[in-house]
Amino acid sequence: MATGKLFIGRKVRELRLSTNATQVQFAERLGISTSYLNHIESNQRPVSATVLIALMDKFKMDFSELASGETDRLLSALSETLDDPIFEGYSPSLQELKLITHNAPGFAHALIACHQAYRTNSEQLVSLDREVGRGLNEVTPYEEVRDFFHFVDNYIHDIDVAAEALAKSLNLLADPRSKLMHWLENEYKMNIGFGPADAPLRDLDHEHRRITLNGFAAPQTQTFQLAVALAQLAVQDSITTIIESASFRTQEARDICRVGLHNYFAGALLMPYGDFLESARLLRHDIELLALKFGTSLEQVCHRLSTLQRPNNKGIPIFFARIDRAGNITKRHSATKLQFARFGAACPLWNAHQAFETPGRILRQLAETPDGVRYLSIATQVGKGVVGFHADRPVYALALGCESTYADAFVYADGLNLSDRSDFEPIGISCRICERTNCASRTMPPLKRRLSVNHGRRGLLAYELK
């Protein structure tokens, strides 16, 4: 894979400031001129291999921290924002966008938030917004929390470390359900019982010191709900601090984020970072084997894989999404260049949609996005809820994948020809921002392309893109 020039001025400046060094002092230690350092910090010149080695050798800069995942996410979100028709007449170059995301990420985030608040033509969500009594221009609490997790790389360090330490002290890898019950009963004096099939998955009654689980839920679900209950008892102060620092606009958003952080702790507790990362590498990311080893569900495994972004010990950068039957992405995160559309459904050519047609199977796909990046993608259908004839059991497709350069680390790449570009199927992000002109599966034209309609000739689509 070809690599571009490395502009890391902001990181170099932060590193210098953390050492309380002037530009003159820092440049001397790197063996370069002060002028060159000044140009590096202002992103006017890229970092050479010699300087990069010096940064790693003398200042212990972690090369993995230079990965472009965070910038790619911000660049993708900013690019999609500026594709909105309200910015018609302004088409910044890729270089301009990169300069903004590298040098002024705070400004980029502010512009994205502004677009969310005032977008009027992004998506046809009017019916939903009318039902909940909100105008189309208002950012929902769910969207606000979704973006919070997205821009922290889906990794919450304090919660992750606390969960890992507790898992180690309890030796949770051996019979986690029984050990969690024992710990809750003895440490927190909670009485644990089981309810009928129509009971909630978890009912934590603080006043009467009682936890009631749905007795007909899957064992993995019961274990996870015990871990969520423990999160509410053990790390509430830490979670409150994180929520307050996020500066959410509404109490709804704070409440939704608290649910997300409880779930995050539960996943990190049942799949502690170091053990899970090592197992993922040894088992080559076989999600079924990982689920068996840690006593969790496939969705919990896939979600946990998307959080392995601990500084100095990162996992393979992957994308993860959960999709409902209508094509809506209900969970999403990507540490790869593939960035999901912030609004609307996913590309219909993606194998995630086919998972609903083949329950119980794991589908594989080699895919290429319009920017030329190639991916290995897997998808499978899962059901949620409890068993029983009258029980509601919604089904979802789970999608997980990585860039093709990492594919050998996944068992699902075995037998696939990763070197033949013709084996990669063309997919997009979503129709509203996809520039492919010859896609028969297109459901709507790109926002910034004009249409040409020939009434005497009809192709696969009723229009052509100018």
C-alpha positions as CSV (number, residue, x, y, z in Angstrom):
1,M,0.0,0.0,0.0
2,A,1.4,3.4,-1.0
3,T,1.9,5.7,1.9
4,G,1.6,9.5,1.8
5,K,3.6,12.2,3.4
6,L,3.3,12.3,7.2
7,F,2.1,15.6,8.7
8,I,1.9,15.3,12.5
9,G,2.6,18.8,13.5
10,R,0.0,18.9,16.2
11,K,1.3,15.7,17.8
12,V,4.9,16.9,17.7
13,R,3.9,20.3,19.2
14,E,2.0,18.5,22.0
15,L,5.0,16.2,22.7
16,R,7.3,19.2,22.9
17,L,5.0,21.1,25.2
18,S,4.6,18.0,27.5
19,T,8.4,18.1,28.0
20,N,8.4,21.9,28.7
21,A,11.0,22.4,25.9
22,T,11.3,25.4,23.7
23,Q,11.5,24.9,19.9
24,V,15.2,25.6,20.1
25,Q,15.8,22.9,22.8
26,F,13.6,20.4,21.1
27,A,15.2,20.9,17.7
28,E,18.6,20.5,19.1
29,R,17.6,17.1,20.6
30,L,16.2,16.0,17.3
31,G,19.3,17.2,15.4
32,I,17.3,19.5,13.1
33,S,17.1,23.3,12.7
34,T,14.6,25.4,14.6
35,S,13.1,26.5,11.3
36,Y,12.5,22.9,10.2
37,L,10.8,22.1,13.5
38,N,8.6,25.2,13.2
39,H,7.5,24.1,9.7
40,I,6.8,20.6,11.0
41,E,4.6,21.9,13.9
42,S,2.7,24.2,11.5
43,N,2.2,21.2,9.1
44,Q,4.1,23.1,6.3
45,R,6.5,20.2,5.9
46,P,6.1,16.5,6.5
47,V,8.2,14.5,9.0
48,S,11.2,12.7,7.5
49,A,12.1,9.2,8.3
50,T,15.1,10.4,10.2
51,V,13.1,12.8,12.4
52,L,10.5,10.1,13.0
53,I,13.1,7.7,14.3
54,A,14.5,10.4,16.5
55,L,11.1,11.1,17.9
56,M,10.5,7.4,18.8
57,D,14.0,7.0,20.1
58,K,14.5,10.1,22.2
59,F,11.0,11.0,23.2
60,K,9.4,7.5,23.1
61,M,6.7,8.6,20.7
62,D,4.5,5.5,19.9
63,F,4.4,4.9,16.2
64,S,0.9,3.3,16.5
65,E,-0.3,6.7,17.8
66,L,0.4,8.2,14.4
67,A,-2.2,5.9,12.8
68,S,-4.7,8.0,10.9
69,G,-7.9,6.5,12.4
70,E,-8.9,9.5,14.4
71,T,-8.1,11.9,11.5
72,D,-9.9,9.6,9.0
73,R,-13.0,9.6,11.1
74,L,-13.0,13.4,11.5
75,L,-12.1,13.9,7.8
76,S,-14.9,11.7,6.7
77,A,-17.5,13.4,8.9
78,L,-16.3,16.9,7.8
79,S,-16.4,15.9,4.1
80,E,-19.9,14.5,4.4
81,T,-21.0,17.7,6.2
82,L,-19.7,19.9,3.5
83,D,-21.4,17.7,0.8
84,D,-24.7,19.0,2.1
85,P,-26.5,21.2,-0.4
86,I,-26.5,24.1,2.1
87,F,-22.8,24.4,1.3
88,E,-23.4,24.5,-2.5
89,G,-20.8,26.7,-4.2
90,Y,-18.0,25.6,-1.8
91,S,-16.1,22.5,-2.6
92,P,-12.9,22.4,-0.6
93,S,-10.0,20.3,-1.8
94,L,-8.9,17.2,0.0
95,Q,-5.7,19.1,1.0
96,E,-7.8,21.9,2.6
97,L,-9.8,19.4,4.6
98,K,-6.7,17.7,5.8
99,L,-5.2,21.0,6.9
100,I,-8.3,21.7,9.0
101,T,-8.5,18.2,10.6
102,H,-4.8,18.2,11.4
103,N,-4.4,21.8,12.6
104,A,-7.8,22.7,13.9
105,P,-9.7,19.6,14.9
106,G,-11.8,21.6,17.4
107,F,-13.0,23.8,14.6
108,A,-13.9,20.8,12.5
109,H,-15.9,19.3,15.4
110,A,-17.7,22.6,15.9
111,L,-18.6,22.8,12.2
112,I,-20.0,19.3,12.3
113,A,-22.1,20.1,15.3
114,C,-23.3,23.2,13.7
115,H,-24.4,21.3,10.6
116,Q,-26.2,18.7,12.7
117,A,-28.1,21.5,14.4
118,Y,-29.1,23.3,11.2
119,R,-29.3,20.6,8.5
120,T,-32.5,20.8,6.6
121,N,-31.9,18.5,3.6
122,S,-29.7,15.8,4.9
123,E,-32.3,13.0,5.3
124,Q,-36.0,12.4,5.0
125,L,-36.6,12.0,8.8
126,V,-39.6,14.3,9.0
127,S,-42.1,11.7,10.1
128,L,-39.9,10.6,13.0
129,D,-39.2,14.1,14.1
130,R,-42.9,15.1,13.9
131,E,-43.8,12.1,16.1
132,V,-41.4,13.1,18.8
133,G,-42.2,16.7,18.5
134,R,-38.8,17.9,17.5
135,G,-37.8,20.0,14.5
136,L,-35.6,18.5,11.8
137,N,-32.8,20.8,12.7
138,E,-32.4,19.6,16.3
139,V,-29.7,17.0,17.1
140,T,-31.2,14.1,19.0
141,P,-29.7,12.9,22.3
142,Y,-29.0,9.6,20.7
143,E,-27.0,11.2,17.9
144,E,-25.0,13.3,20.4
145,V,-24.1,10.2,22.4
146,R,-23.3,8.2,19.3
147,D,-20.8,10.9,18.2
148,F,-19.3,11.0,21.7
149,F,-18.3,7.3,21.4
150,H,-17.3,7.7,17.8
151,F,-14.8,10.5,18.4
152,V,-13.2,8.9,21.5
153,D,-12.4,5.9,19.2
154,N,-14.9,3.8,21.1
155,Y,-12.4,3.3,23.9
156,I,-12.9,4.6,27.5
157,H,-9.5,4.2,29.2
158,D,-10.5,4.7,32.9
159,I,-13.5,2.3,32.6
160,D,-11.6,-0.3,30.6
161,V,-8.7,-0.4,33.1
162,A,-11.0,-0.6,36.1
163,A,-12.9,-3.4,34.6
164,E,-9.8,-5.3,33.7
165,A,-8.4,-5.0,37.2
166,L,-11.6,-6.3,38.7
167,A,-11.9,-9.2,36.3
168,K,-8.3,-10.2,37.2
169,S,-9.0,-10.1,40.9
170,L,-12.1,-12.2,40.6
171,N,-10.6,-14.6,38.0
172,L,-13.7,-14.1,35.9
173,L,-12.5,-16.1,33.0
174,A,-13.5,-19.2,34.9
175,D,-17.3,-19.4,35.4
176,P,-18.0,-15.6,35.2
177,R,-21.8,-16.0,35.9
178,S,-21.3,-17.7,39.2
179,K,-18.5,-15.5,40.3
180,L,-20.4,-12.3,39.5
181,M,-23.4,-13.6,41.5
182,H,-21.2,-14.5,44.4
183,W,-19.4,-11.1,44.3
184,L,-22.7,-9.1,44.1
185,E,-24.2,-11.1,46.9
186,N,-21.2,-10.9,49.3
187,E,-19.6,-7.5,48.4
188,Y,-22.8,-5.5,47.7
189,K,-25.3,-7.6,49.8
190,M,-27.6,-8.0,46.8
191,N,-30.2,-10.8,46.6
192,I,-30.3,-12.3,43.1
193,G,-33.5,-13.9,41.7
194,F,-35.0,-14.9,38.4
195,G,-38.3,-13.7,36.9
196,P,-40.8,-15.1,34.3
197,A,-40.4,-15.0,30.5
198,D,-42.1,-11.5,30.3
199,A,-39.9,-10.0,33.0
200,P,-37.2,-7.4,32.1
201,L,-33.8,-8.7,31.3
202,R,-32.6,-7.0,34.5
203,D,-34.3,-5.2,37.4
204,L,-32.0,-3.7,39.9
205,D,-33.8,-2.6,43.0
206,H,-31.4,-0.5,45.1
207,E,-33.8,0.0,48.0
208,H,-34.5,-3.7,48.6
209,R,-31.0,-4.8,47.6
210,R,-32.3,-7.1,44.9
211,I,-31.4,-8.0,41.3
212,T,-34.0,-9.9,39.3
213,L,-33.0,-11.4,36.0
214,N,-35.2,-12.8,33.3
215,G,-35.0,-16.5,33.9
216,F,-35.6,-17.4,30.2
217,A,-32.8,-15.2,28.7
218,A,-29.7,-16.8,27.3
219,P,-27.0,-17.5,29.9
220,Q,-24.7,-15.0,28.1
221,T,-27.4,-12.3,28.4
222,Q,-27.9,-13.0,32.1
223,T,-24.1,-12.8,32.7
224,F,-23.9,-9.6,30.8
225,Q,-26.8,-8.1,32.8
226,L,-25.1,-9.1,36.1
227,A,-22.0,-7.2,34.8
228,V,-24.1,-4.2,34.0
229,A,-25.6,-4.3,37.5
230,L,-22.1,-4.4,38.9
231,A,-21.2,-1.3,36.8
232,Q,-24.0,0.6,38.4
233,L,-22.7,-0.3,41.9
234,A,-18.9,-0.2,41.4
235,V,-18.0,2.6,39.0
236,Q,-20.8,5.2,39.2
237,D,-18.5,8.0,40.3
238,S,-16.1,7.4,37.4
239,I,-18.9,7.3,34.9
240,T,-20.4,10.5,36.3
241,T,-17.1,12.2,35.8
242,I,-16.8,11.1,32.2
243,I,-20.4,12.2,31.5
244,E,-19.8,15.6,33.0
245,S,-16.6,16.2,31.0
246,A,-18.5,15.4,27.8
247,S,-20.7,18.5,28.2
248,F,-23.9,16.9,26.8
249,R,-26.6,19.4,26.1
250,T,-29.5,17.5,27.7
251,Q,-30.3,15.2,30.5
252,E,-31.5,12.7,28.0
253,A,-28.1,12.5,26.4
254,R,-26.5,12.1,29.8
255,D,-28.8,9.3,30.6
256,I,-28.2,7.5,27.3
257,C,-24.5,7.9,27.7
258,R,-24.7,6.4,31.2
259,V,-26.4,3.3,29.7
260,G,-23.6,3.1,27.1
261,L,-20.9,3.4,29.7
262,H,-22.5,0.7,31.9
263,N,-22.5,-1.6,28.9
264,Y,-19.0,-0.7,28.1
265,F,-17.8,-1.7,31.6
266,A,-19.8,-4.9,31.4
267,G,-18.1,-5.9,28.1
268,A,-14.6,-4.9,29.4
269,L,-15.2,-6.9,32.6
270,L,-16.3,-10.1,30.8
271,M,-13.6,-9.7,28.1
272,P,-10.7,-8.0,29.9
273,Y,-8.4,-6.1,27.5
274,G,-5.1,-8.0,27.7
275,D,-6.6,-11.5,27.8
276,F,-9.1,-10.7,25.0
277,L,-6.6,-9.1,22.8
278,E,-4.2,-12.0,23.1
279,S,-7.0,-14.5,22.5
280,A,-8.2,-12.6,19.4
281,R,-4.7,-12.8,18.0
282,L,-4.2,-16.5,18.8
283,L,-7.7,-17.5,17.5
284,R,-7.3,-15.2,14.5
285,H,-10.4,-13.2,15.4
286,D,-12.7,-16.2,15.1
287,I,-15.8,-14.6,16.7
288,E,-17.5,-18.0,17.4
289,L,-14.4,-19.3,19.3
290,L,-14.0,-16.1,21.2
291,A,-17.6,-16.2,22.2
292,L,-17.2,-19.7,23.5
293,K,-14.0,-18.9,25.4
294,F,-15.3,-15.8,27.2
295,G,-18.9,-17.0,27.6
296,T,-20.4,-14.1,25.7
297,S,-22.6,-13.6,22.6
298,L,-21.3,-12.9,19.1
299,E,-22.5,-9.3,19.3
300,Q,-20.7,-8.8,22.5
301,V,-17.5,-10.2,21.0
302,C,-17.8,-8.0,17.8
303,H,-18.5,-4.9,19.9
304,R,-15.5,-5.6,22.2
305,L,-13.2,-6.1,19.2
306,S,-14.2,-2.6,18.1
307,T,-12.9,-1.1,21.4
308,L,-9.4,-2.5,21.3
309,Q,-7.8,0.9,20.9
310,R,-5.7,1.2,24.1
311,P,-2.6,3.4,23.5
312,N,0.6,1.4,23.1
313,N,-1.4,-1.8,22.8
314,K,-3.9,-1.5,20.0
315,G,-5.6,-4.4,18.3
316,I,-6.2,-4.7,14.5
317,P,-8.1,-1.6,13.3
318,I,-11.6,-2.9,12.4
319,F,-15.1,-1.6,11.6
320,F,-18.1,-2.9,13.3
321,A,-21.8,-2.3,12.7
322,R,-25.2,-3.7,13.7
323,I,-27.9,-3.4,11.1
324,D,-31.6,-4.0,11.3
325,R,-33.8,-5.4,8.6
326,A,-34.6,-2.0,7.2
327,G,-30.9,-1.3,6.6
328,N,-30.6,1.2,9.5
329,I,-27.3,1.1,11.3
330,T,-28.1,0.9,15.0
331,K,-24.5,0.5,16.2
332,R,-21.4,1.6,14.3
333,H,-17.7,2.2,14.8
334,S,-14.7,2.2,12.6
335,A,-11.0,2.4,13.3
336,T,-10.4,1.9,9.5
337,K,-10.7,4.3,6.6
338,L,-14.2,3.0,6.1
339,Q,-16.4,5.5,7.8
340,F,-20.2,4.8,8.0
341,A,-22.6,7.5,6.8
342,R,-23.7,9.5,9.8
343,F,-27.3,9.6,8.5
344,G,-29.3,7.0,6.5
345,A,-28.9,3.4,5.6
346,A,-25.9,1.4,4.5
347,C,-24.9,0.5,0.9
348,P,-27.2,-2.2,-0.4
349,L,-24.3,-4.1,-2.0
350,W,-22.7,-4.7,1.4
351,N,-22.9,-8.4,2.4
352,A,-24.4,-7.4,5.8
353,H,-27.9,-7.3,4.1
354,Q,-27.5,-10.9,2.8
355,A,-27.0,-12.2,6.3
356,F,-30.8,-12.0,6.9
357,E,-31.2,-14.5,4.0
358,T,-28.7,-17.0,5.5
359,P,-29.3,-17.2,9.3
360,G,-26.7,-19.2,11.2
361,R,-23.9,-18.7,8.6
362,I,-21.0,-16.3,8.5
363,L,-20.7,-14.6,5.2
364,R,-17.4,-13.3,3.7
365,Q,-16.9,-10.5,1.2
366,L,-14.0,-8.8,-0.4
367,A,-15.1,-5.2,-1.0
368,E,-13.7,-2.0,-2.4
369,T,-14.9,1.5,-1.6
370,P,-14.9,4.3,-4.2
371,D,-11.6,5.7,-2.7
372,G,-9.9,2.5,-3.8
373,V,-9.4,1.0,-0.3
374,R,-10.1,-2.8,-0.1
375,Y,-11.6,-4.6,2.8
376,L,-12.4,-8.0,4.2
377,S,-16.0,-8.0,5.6
378,I,-17.9,-10.7,7.4
379,A,-21.6,-10.6,8.4
380,T,-23.9,-12.9,10.3
381,Q,-27.5,-12.7,11.6
382,V,-28.2,-12.8,15.3
383,G,-31.4,-12.7,17.4
384,K,-32.0,-10.8,20.6
385,G,-34.5,-11.2,23.4
386,V,-35.8,-14.2,25.2
387,V,-37.1,-17.6,23.9
388,G,-40.8,-18.6,23.8
389,F,-43.5,-18.7,21.2
390,H,-44.9,-15.3,22.1
391,A,-41.5,-13.6,22.8
392,D,-40.4,-10.7,20.6
393,R,-37.1,-11.7,19.0
394,P,-35.7,-8.9,16.8
395,V,-33.0,-9.9,14.5
396,Y,-30.0,-8.0,13.3
397,A,-27.0,-8.4,11.0
398,L,-23.6,-8.0,12.6
399,A,-20.9,-6.7,10.2
400,L,-17.2,-6.8,11.1
401,G,-14.1,-6.3,9.0
402,C,-10.7,-4.8,8.3
403,E,-8.6,-3.4,5.5
404,S,-7.2,-6.1,3.3
405,T,-3.7,-5.4,4.5
406,Y,-4.7,-6.9,7.9
407,A,-6.8,-9.7,6.5
408,D,-4.3,-12.5,7.2
409,A,-4.9,-11.9,10.9
410,F,-8.5,-13.1,10.4
411,V,-9.4,-16.8,9.9
412,Y,-12.1,-15.6,7.5
413,A,-9.5,-14.6,4.9
414,D,-8.4,-18.3,4.5
415,G,-8.9,-19.4,0.9
416,L,-9.7,-15.9,-0.5
417,N,-7.5,-14.3,-3.2
418,L,-6.5,-11.0,-1.6
419,S,-4.1,-10.1,-4.4
420,D,-6.6,-10.2,-7.3
421,R,-8.5,-6.8,-7.4
422,S,-11.2,-8.3,-9.6
423,D,-12.3,-10.4,-6.6
424,F,-13.3,-7.3,-4.6
425,E,-16.9,-6.1,-5.1
426,P,-17.5,-2.4,-5.4
427,I,-19.5,-1.0,-2.5
428,G,-20.2,2.5,-1.2
429,I,-20.9,4.2,2.1
430,S,-24.5,5.3,1.3
431,C,-26.2,6.4,-1.9
432,R,-26.5,10.0,-0.8
433,I,-22.7,10.5,-0.8
434,C,-21.5,7.7,-3.2
435,E,-20.1,8.9,-6.5
436,R,-20.3,5.6,-8.4
437,T,-22.1,6.4,-11.7
438,N,-22.9,2.9,-12.9
439,C,-24.5,1.3,-9.8
440,A,-27.8,-0.5,-10.6
441,S,-28.5,-0.7,-6.8
442,R,-28.5,3.1,-6.3
443,T,-31.6,4.2,-4.4
444,M,-31.1,8.0,-4.6
445,P,-28.6,10.3,-6.5
446,P,-25.7,11.9,-4.8
447,L,-26.5,15.2,-3.1
448,K,-24.1,17.3,-5.1
449,R,-24.6,15.7,-8.6
450,R,-27.0,17.0,-11.2
451,L,-29.2,14.6,-13.1
452,S,-29.7,14.1,-16.8
453,V,-33.0,12.5,-17.9
454,N,-33.4,11.2,-21.4
455,H,-37.1,10.5,-21.9
456,G,-36.4,8.5,-25.0
457,R,-33.9,6.2,-23.4
458,R,-34.0,4.2,-20.2
459,G,-31.1,2.4,-18.6
460,L,-31.0,0.6,-15.2
461,L,-31.8,4.0,-13.6
462,A,-34.2,6.6,-14.8
463,Y,-31.5,9.2,-14.9
464,E,-27.7,9.7,-15.5
465,L,-25.4,11.6,-13.3
466,K,-23.7,14.7,-14.7
